[in-house]
Amino acid sequence: MKTKIREYRNQAGMTQQELADAVHVSSRTIISIEKGQYNPSLMLAYRLARAFATTVEDICQLEANRRLDDEENGYE
């Protein structure tokens, strides 16, 4: 899943460790999410969105990811 976490984190001038501390996870978790190797739980997505004063839908690019999933799975 693609997210905007790296973009938001860079705009805020935060390190991966600072963001991890703010949302109560390890820096490895943030790294994995930013690389698209790990999908955050709903609660973690909510904490990330709150950290950047945005929505889960925005930070997790839910509409764009839904379209990609639909295309990959032949839904339309």
Residue pairs with C-beta under 8 A, 6 or more apart in sequence:
1 36
1 39
1 60
1 61
1 65
2 36
2 61
2 64
2 65
2 68
3 33
3 34
3 36
3 40
3 59
3 60
3 61
4 58
4 59
4 60
4 61
5 19
5 30
5 33
5 34
5 48
5 59
6 34
8 52
8 54
8 59
9 15
9 16
9 19
9 30
9 34
9 52
12 52
14 22
16 27
16 30
16 31
16 34
17 27
17 30
19 30
19 48
19 51
20 26
20 27
20 29
20 30
22 47
22 51
23 44
23 47
23 48
23 51
24 47
25 44
29 38
29 40
29 44
32 38
33 39
33 40
40 48
40 60
42 56
45 56
45 59
45 60
46 56
48 59
49 55
49 56
49 58
49 59
49 60
52 59
56 62
57 63
69 75
70 76
